[in-house]
Amino acid sequence: LTRARADYEAGDYRWVAEAVNHLVFADPDNADAKSLLADTYTQLAYQAESGPWRNFYLAGATELRHGIRPVATPNAAQPGMVSSMPVATILDALAVRLDGSAVADVHATIGFAVDDDTHTLELSNGTLHHHPGTDPNTAATIRMTRASLDAMVMGQDLQQLVADGSITLDGDLAPVQALLANLDTFEFWFPIVTP
């Protein structure tokens, strides 16, 4: 920390940022290290020609000085946006949310039909892939209307949609349950420069 302060005074901000970042991760309660790193990020922001880089540095400095301030989380899933997304895009998002380590041993093909738009989901090795069309050898089939898919994406309870017949499930439900039970939800606010 003493060496980093001297380097800061000499204007070697990038080196200070690298060195003190390690110190902050090794000792997250070290207020002096966090303060020096915040000052360093502020100096780097002043020198940044790129607007996004300046914002990254200033966001890091703010987090170091004030922590993560939870504010209202915007709801990115607006009904108009969801209804205009192709089914393939929604399936891509589903694949991103899949906790691969939890389903690493599940190997199945699942038919997925939204009105007349059909896809085959392949769940294997902890990943989810899809392709258009149906495979006659699927272990299970999920059928729904576009309105049901939109409701599911908007957060309506899946069990309720199944109970009222908006979504029908046929075949071996174990892989479907494994898929749906192992979808991660991501925190909107998360630390970017602190552990």
Secondary structure, DSSP 8 states (H G I E B T S, - for coil): -HHHHHHHHTT-HHHHHHHHHHHHHH-TT-HHHHHHHHHHHHHHHHH--SHHHHHHHHHHHHHHHH------------HHHHHHS-HHHHHHHHHHHB-GGGGTT--EEEEEEETTEEEEEEEETTEEEEEES--TT-SEEEEE-HHHHHHHHTT--HHHHHHTTSEEEEE-HHHHHHHHHTB----SS--SS--
